[in-house]
């Protein structure tokens, strides 16, 4: 099983900086999702900024979420654990 999300911070350009439970840090680009069904609401920057980590993944107030495996596998790593 891949690591889960420990914390998340929104970045400019509809990206998320994610700290995973194994200590790795990655940046996930949400732009490909912005015109896909329930994720279109994320185009509103103030709403996008309401992201939070919950139950090992990222979520927004209206119950949008992204699979934690997708977040881990598709994020660009900034740092690996020591």
C-alpha positions in Angstrom: 0.0 0.0 0.0 1.2 3.5 -0.9 1.7 6.1 1.9 -1.3 8.3 2.7 -1.6 12.1 3.1 -0.4 13.5 6.4 -0.9 17.1 5.5 -1.6 19.4 2.5 -1.1 23.0 1.6 -2.6 24.7 -1.5 -0.1 26.3 -3.9 -0.6 28.7 -6.7 -1.5 27.3 -10.1 -3.9 24.8 -8.7 -1.2 22.6 -7.1 -1.0 20.9 -3.8 2.0 20.5 -1.6 1.5 17.1 0.2 3.4 15.6 3.0 2.9 11.8 3.0 2.9 9.5 6.0 6.4 8.1 5.0 7.9 11.6 5.2 8.1 12.2 1.5 6.9 15.6 0.2 5.4 16.0 -3.3 3.5 18.5 -5.4 0.4 17.3 -7.2 -1.0 19.3 -10.1 -4.8 19.5 -10.0 -5.2 21.4 -13.3 -6.1 18.3 -15.3 -9.1 17.8 -13.0 -10.6 21.3 -13.2 -13.0 20.6 -16.1 -14.0 17.2 -15.0 -17.4 16.8 -13.3 -17.5 17.5 -9.6 -14.0 18.9 -9.7 -15.0 22.0 -11.8 -15.8 23.8 -8.5 -12.1 23.8 -7.7 -11.6 26.4 -10.4 -12.7 29.0 -7.8 -9.4 29.8 -6.1 -10.9 30.6 -2.8 -12.7 27.2 -2.8 -9.5 25.4 -3.9 -7.7 26.9 -0.9 -10.1 25.2 1.5 -8.4 21.8 0.9 -7.6 19.8 3.9 -6.1 16.4 4.8 -8.7 13.9 6.1 -8.6 10.1 6.4 -5.3 9.8 4.5 -6.3 11.9 1.5 -7.2 15.4 0.4 -10.8 16.7 0.6 -12.8 19.9 0.0 -15.9 21.0 1.8 -18.4 19.7 -0.8 -16.9 16.2 -0.6 -14.5 16.2 -3.5 -11.6 14.0 -2.9 -8.7 12.5 -4.8 -7.5 8.9 -4.4 -4.5 8.8 -2.1 -2.7 6.4 -4.4 -3.1 8.8 -7.4 -1.8 11.6 -5.2 1.3 9.6 -4.3 2.0 8.1 -7.7 1.4 11.2 -9.7 3.0 13.9 -7.5 6.4 15.3 -8.2 8.7 14.6 -5.2 10.4 17.5 -3.5 12.0 15.5 -0.7 12.4 11.8 0.2 12.7 10.7 3.8 16.2 10.3 5.4 
